[in-house]
Amino acid sequence: MKLEKHEAQLSVEQILASALVGEMGMGAEQAKSVAAALMLRVSRARGGEYVYIPQAPQITRRNRRAQVLNEFKGNNHDELAAKHGVSRRTIYNWVAKGSDGHGEPGSNIVQIAP
């Protein structure tokens, strides 16, 4: 479904406001205000561009991968695989590719101290 530019903006603002209310417990009026401010910020940074928004599974996987890399301690592959619902091989692959997902094995691994 293709929306007109102003309709798309309003739709995104409504989605943001709904998320702020539902997931952050913010009041409806404050959520609308914050959503409008966020849209203005995006407009200033990316106004006039066509933006592709990936489907939720792609975003979820990317976020999960980042969380795994942040939680990796060097010896907790099995624990992370069980916690995040992926195979141990997936954990090894994500760790080997590092933080940018494209490097040589181990080239971009950043160990975060507990």
VENPEZI-V25267 format. One record per backbone hydrogen bond with DSSP energy under -1.0 kcal/mol. NH is the residue of the N-H (numbers start at 1). CO is the residue of the C=O. If there is no record, write none. Layout:
nh=NH co=CO
nh=NH co=CO
This chain:
nh=8 co=4
nh=9 co=5
nh=10 co=6
nh=11 co=7
nh=12 co=8
nh=13 co=9
nh=14 co=10
nh=15 co=11
nh=16 co=12
nh=17 co=13
nh=18 co=14
nh=19 co=15
nh=20 co=16
nh=21 co=17
nh=22 co=18
nh=23 co=19
nh=26 co=20
nh=31 co=27
nh=32 co=28
nh=33 co=29
nh=34 co=30
nh=35 co=31
nh=36 co=32
nh=37 co=33
nh=38 co=34
nh=39 co=35
nh=40 co=36
nh=41 co=37
nh=42 co=38
nh=43 co=39
nh=44 co=40
nh=45 co=41
nh=46 co=42
nh=47 co=43
nh=49 co=46
nh=58 co=55
nh=59 co=55
nh=60 co=56
nh=61 co=57
nh=62 co=58
nh=63 co=59
nh=64 co=60
nh=65 co=61
nh=66 co=62
nh=67 co=63
nh=68 co=64
nh=69 co=65
nh=70 co=66
nh=71 co=67
nh=72 co=68
nh=80 co=76
nh=81 co=77
nh=82 co=78
nh=83 co=79
nh=84 co=80
nh=86 co=81
nh=91 co=87
nh=92 co=88
nh=93 co=89
nh=94 co=90
nh=95 co=91
nh=96 co=92
nh=97 co=93
nh=98 co=94
nh=99 co=108
nh=103 co=97
nh=106 co=96
nh=107 co=104
